């Protein structure tokens, strides 16, 4: 029978079922430690000998050295890893040197081709030279300079450096939208971080890197466009590209900066591979091509001007 029904048993303490927790709360220090601390405070505790103190010091130093050695051993790469890294570094250096040598050779051959063209045309082919020069500018082969618009996109700062948020980085689609918008506003030539865009240029991503013609680029991304800067900036703000840039700035914190430049210098992309283009379904009708004959190997019947579609 319970106390509520008149039982004569004394009432139980509310914390009777929590004896262990109550004991820990009331007496957090073990009785043995409490007794030792009391003897030490009263001066009756036995003094530690010099030998015992020296043993403890030596033991502490040994444990510290052992922990340090173990940490260094775990962090130090193994011999095979070091050998593989050295091999990769040497291969990267060798390939980079080969690429630089081939680029120098391409530049020299391009200059030689231009010289041979001038000698072949002579003084009677000025109109042909002018057409070749105009086509070379549109194809991105020839370096160009002039006033234009500069768009700089910078990755947004992250609150947690240890955790990367892809939405805070400038992505390939962002550069594609900007480049397409600039072509649509009348840009005559465009380069991204010094990489000249042509009709065959691809802007895509590979992991965390953005590739422009297989060249990895990083933030900040500088897009230079030669043309009427005031007109391009106005039309860009009205188009969907301007809305995309506003979203990047306001929603994701990505840096967007547009400035007019009195002079921009864009390098050429070098010689391009000649390809053939024809109207679909008109291969058997020479008159439909407007040339009076069917296209032959080596003919270029398509414009080399970038169209701004599909990120090119």
Secondary structure, 3 states (H helix, E strand, C coil): CCHHHCCCCCCCCCCHHHHHHHHHHHCCCCHHHHHHHHHHHHCCCCCCCHHHHHHHHHHHHHHHHHHHHHHHHHHCCCHHHHHHHHHHHHHHHHHHHHHHHHHHHHHHHHHHHHHHHHHHHCCCCHHHHHHHHHHHHHHCCCCEEEEEEEEEEECCCCCCCCCCCHHHCCCHHHHHHHHHHHHHCCCCEEEECCEECCCCCCEEEECCEEEECCEEECCCEEEEEECCHHHHHHHHHHCHHHHHHHHHHHHCCCEEEEEEEEEEEECCCCCCCCCCCCCCCCCCCHHHHCCCCCCCCCCCCCCCCCCCCCCC
